[in-house]
């Protein structure tokens, strides 16, 4: 739970369109909602931020304390976070910067707000710099209008496919930096280990939530009106279990990227991505015709007296 002071800041922020007084008056402030690494409960924290072009940067300063703040541990376990900025609310992927990119971004932060440099001087740990990337489907240009449950399913699938493509692109960048490096020390260019891990974890958690929602709510609801499709849903549930196995293998594969053989790593990643994309294709073929006439968002249920 937020401290009484933090709760008062949160309440004031939401009541006044992102404007607060007191020690935060005039500063750049947002509300970050993370999912507890252990509890699974939502936690909202008011945090200062620094802009870097289109990016929003957070620093895990904890005011120079020896431990990383709780919100940082939470986003490492659950990378998709909710951001409240002024009157706007959106989901974002939280990606800690590494290596040279972390140094570059931290230098930018300190130039914008020298207090972060003072926090770094107080502690022996390296203050994390976290980049917030808006979690929006990449292929929706212009944005696709969501009118039916079929549209909503495609929106989710588009985001999932985009994350898989990003994992592949960042993996290629990681191996290219390794191949180009000569001499001792860390390879030049951005370190991508955490970046790839966060994106993969976001993909896997989003897919797991998507499948849980289908198995628990969507499939039973459709089956009540289409009992002849019971076998179809049974096969999809079985496929969900197979996909969960592939997801676990994907996370394990990416954990070893730092020492992996590039050719074998790419082959395994491509095989897993093909299997996951084939599942999405099969799900669309099975479900889209059934969902094309179901309005989204669903109409509110009428209340009955008694």
TORNU-572488 format. One record per residue (C-alpha): residue in one letter; x, y, z. Coordinates in steps of 0.2 Angstrom, whole numbers, plus 2048, in hexadecimal, padded with zeros to 3 digits. Layout:
N
PT  residuo   c1   c2   c3
PT        A    X    Y    Z
...
//
This chain:
306
PT  residuo   c1   c2   c3
PT        X  800  800  800
PT        X  806  812  7FD
PT        X  80C  81C  80C
PT        X  7FF  829  811
PT        X  80A  837  809
PT        X  80B  82D  7F9
PT        X  7F8  82A  7F9
PT        X  7F5  83D  7FC
PT        X  800  841  7ED
PT        X  7F7  833  7E2
PT        X  7E6  83A  7E7
PT        X  7EB  84C  7E3
PT        X  7F3  847  7D3
PT        X  7E3  83E  7CD
PT        X  7D8  84C  7D3
PT        X  7E1  85A  7CB
PT        X  7E6  853  7BA
PT        X  7F8  84E  7BF
PT        X  7FC  85E  7C8
PT        X  802  85D  7DA
PT        X  809  869  7E7
PT        X  815  867  7F5
PT        X  826  861  7F2
PT        X  821  85B  7E0
PT        X  819  86B  7DB
PT        X  820  870  7CA
PT        X  829  860  7C7
PT        X  826  853  7BA
PT        X  81C  845  7C3
PT        X  813  836  7BD
PT        X  80A  827  7C6
PT        X  811  816  7C2
PT        X  806  807  7C6
PT        X  810  7F6  7C7
PT        X  80B  7E5  7CB
PT        X  813  7DE  7DB
PT        X  821  7D2  7D7
PT        X  81B  7C6  7E5
PT        X  80A  7CC  7EA
PT        X  803  7CE  7D9
PT        X  7FA  7DE  7DF
PT        X  7FA  7EE  7D7
PT        X  805  7FC  7DE
PT        X  804  80E  7D9
PT        X  813  81A  7DC
PT        X  815  82C  7D8
PT        X  826  82F  7CF
PT        X  830  83C  7C7
PT        X  835  83A  7B5
PT        X  840  841  7A8
PT        X  83B  842  795
PT        X  848  83C  788
PT        X  840  840  777
PT        X  830  836  777
PT        X  836  82B  785
PT        X  832  82C  798
PT        X  840  828  7A3
PT        X  83F  822  7B6
PT        X  84E  820  7C1
PT        X  84E  814  7D0
PT        X  856  81F  7DB
PT        X  84D  81B  7EB
PT        X  855  82C  7F1
PT        X  866  824  7F1
PT        X  862  815  7FC
PT        X  86C  805  7FB
PT        X  85D  7FB  7F4
PT        X  853  7FD  7E4
PT        X  841  803  7E6
PT        X  833  7F7  7E7
PT        X  82B  7FD  7D7
PT        X  83B  7F9  7CE
PT        X  83B  7E7  7D4
PT        X  828  7E6  7CF
PT        X  82B  7EB  7BD
PT        X  839  7DF  7BB
PT        X  82D  7D1  7BF
PT        X  81E  7D9  7B6
PT        X  824  7E5  7A8
PT        X  813  7EC  7A2
PT        X  80F  7FA  7AD
PT        X  801  808  7AE
PT        X  807  81A  7AC
PT        X  7FC  829  7B1
PT        X  803  839  7A9
PT        X  7F9  849  7AC
PT        X  7E8  844  7A7
PT        X  7EE  835  79C
PT        X  7EF  823  7A1
PT        X  7F7  816  796
PT        X  800  805  797
PT        X  813  805  795
PT        X  821  7F8  794
PT        X  82E  7FC  7A1
PT        X  840  7F8  79A
PT        X  84F  7FB  7A5
PT        X  85E  802  79B
PT        X  86F  7F9  79B
PT        X  881  7FD  797
PT        X  885  80C  78D
PT        X  873  810  78A
PT        X  870  811  79D
PT        X  87F  81D  79F
PT        X  879  828  791
PT        X  867  829  798
PT        X  86D  82C  7AA
PT        X  878  83A  7A3
PT        X  869  842  79B
PT        X  85F  840  7AB
PT        X  86C  848  7B6
PT        X  86D  857  7AA
PT        X  85A  859  7AB
PT        X  85A  856  7BE
PT        X  86B  856  7C7
PT        X  863  84F  7D7
PT        X  864  83D  7CF
PT        X  877  83F  7CE
PT        X  877  843  7E1
PT        X  86D  833  7E4
PT        X  87A  829  7DA
PT        X  888  830  7E5
PT        X  87F  82A  7F5
PT        X  87F  818  7F0
PT        X  88A  80A  7E9
PT        X  87C  803  7DE
PT        X  87A  809  7CD
PT        X  869  812  7CC
PT        X  85E  809  7BF
PT        X  857  814  7B0
PT        X  847  80D  7AA
PT        X  840  812  799
PT        X  82C  812  798
PT        X  827  80C  786
PT        X  814  80E  782
PT        X  80D  7FD  781
PT        X  803  800  770
PT        X  802  7F4  761
PT        X  80E  7F9  754
PT        X  804  7F4  745
PT        X  7F5  7FF  748
PT        X  7F8  80E  73D
PT        X  7EC  816  73C
PT        X  7E4  80F  74D
PT        X  7D8  801  749
PT        X  7C6  804  750
PT        X  7C1  7F7  75C
PT        X  7AF  7F3  75A
PT        X  7AE  7E0  75D
PT        X  7B6  7D3  767
PT        X  7BF  7CD  757
PT        X  7C7  7DE  756
PT        X  7CC  7DD  768
PT        X  7D4  7CC  765
PT        X  7DE  7D2  756
PT        X  7E4  7E1  760
PT        X  7EB  7D6  76D
PT        X  7F3  7CA  761
PT        X  7FA  7D9  757
PT        X  803  7DF  767
PT        X  809  7CE  76B
PT        X  810  7CB  759
PT        X  819  7DC  75B
PT        X  821  7D7  76B
PT        X  828  7C8  763
PT        X  82F  7D2  754
PT        X  837  7DE  760
PT        X  83F  7CF  76A
PT        X  846  7C9  75A
PT        X  84D  7DA  754
PT        X  855  7DE  765
PT        X  85D  7CC  765
PT        X  864  7D0  754
PT        X  86B  7E1  75B
PT        X  872  7D8  76A
PT        X  87C  7CC  75F
PT        X  881  7D9  753
PT        X  889  7E3  761
PT        X  892  7D4  767
PT        X  899  7CF  756
PT        X  89F  7E1  753
PT        X  8A8  7E2  764
PT        X  8BB  7E1  764
PT        X  8C7  7E1  773
PT        X  8C3  7DF  785
PT        X  8B4  7E6  78F
PT        X  8A2  7E7  78B
PT        X  89C  7E7  779
PT        X  897  7F9  773
PT        X  885  7FE  770
PT        X  876  7FB  77B
PT        X  876  7EC  787
PT        X  866  7E3  782
PT        X  865  7D5  78F
PT        X  858  7DD  79A
PT        X  84F  7E6  78C
PT        X  84C  7D5  783
PT        X  847  7CD  793
PT        X  83A  7DA  798
PT        X  832  7D9  787
PT        X  832  7C6  787
PT        X  82B  7C6  798
PT        X  81D  7D3  793
PT        X  819  7C8  784
PT        X  818  7B8  78F
PT        X  80D  7C0  79D
PT        X  801  7C8  790
PT        X  7FF  7B8  787
PT        X  7FC  7AF  797
PT        X  7EF  7BB  79D
PT        X  7E7  7BB  78C
PT        X  7E6  7A8  78C
PT        X  7DF  7A7  79E
PT        X  7D2  7B4  799
PT        X  7CD  7A9  78A
PT        X  7CD  799  794
PT        X  7C3  7A0  7A3
PT        X  7B7  7AC  79B
PT        X  7B7  7AD  788
PT        X  7B6  79A  783
PT        X  7A9  796  790
PT        X  79E  7A5  78B
PT        X  79F  7A0  778
PT        X  79C  78D  77C
PT        X  78C  791  784
PT        X  785  798  773
PT        X  78F  78C  768
PT        X  790  77B  771
PT        X  796  773  761
PT        X  7A7  77C  763
PT        X  7AB  773  773
PT        X  7B9  769  76A
PT        X  7C0  778  763
PT        X  7C2  781  773
PT        X  7C9  771  77B
PT        X  7D7  771  76E
PT        X  7DA  783  771
PT        X  7DC  780  783
PT        X  7E8  772  780
PT        X  7F2  77E  774
PT        X  7F3  78B  782
PT        X  7FC  77E  78D
PT        X  808  77B  77F
PT        X  80B  78D  77C
PT        X  80E  78F  78F
PT        X  81C  783  78D
PT        X  824  78D  77E
PT        X  822  79D  788
PT        X  82C  795  796
PT        X  83A  78F  78A
PT        X  83A  7A0  782
PT        X  83E  7A9  793
PT        X  84B  79C  797
PT        X  853  79E  786
PT        X  854  7B1  788
PT        X  85C  7B0  799
PT        X  86B  7A8  791
PT        X  86D  7B5  783
PT        X  87D  7BC  78A
PT        X  887  7AB  787
PT        X  87D  7A4  779
PT        X  883  79F  768
PT        X  87A  7AB  75C
PT        X  876  79F  74E
PT        X  86E  792  759
PT        X  866  79F  764
PT        X  85E  7A7  755
PT        X  858  796  74E
PT        X  84F  792  75F
PT        X  848  7A3  761
PT        X  841  7A2  74F
PT        X  83A  791  752
PT        X  831  797  762
PT        X  82A  7A7  75A
PT        X  823  79D  74B
PT        X  81A  791  757
PT        X  813  79F  761
PT        X  80E  7A9  751
PT        X  806  799  74A
PT        X  7FB  798  75A
PT        X  7F5  7A9  758
PT        X  7F1  7A6  746
PT        X  7E7  796  74B
PT        X  7DE  79F  759
PT        X  7D9  7AD  74C
PT        X  7D3  7A0  740
PT        X  7C8  797  74D
PT        X  7C2  7A6  757
PT        X  7C0  7B6  74C
PT        X  7B1  7B0  742
PT        X  7A8  7AC  753
PT        X  7AC  7BD  75A
PT        X  7A9  7C8  74B
PT        X  797  7CD  751
PT        X  79B  7CF  763
PT        X  79B  7E1  768
PT        X  7AB  7E8  771
PT        X  7AB  7EF  77E
PT        X  79C  7E4  784
PT        X  78C  7ED  789
PT        X  78A  7EF  79B
PT        X  77E  7E2  7A3
PT        X  76D  7E9  7A8
PT        X  76A  7E8  7BB
PT        X  75B  7DF  7C1
PT        X  751  7E4  7D1
PT        X  750  7D7  7DF
//
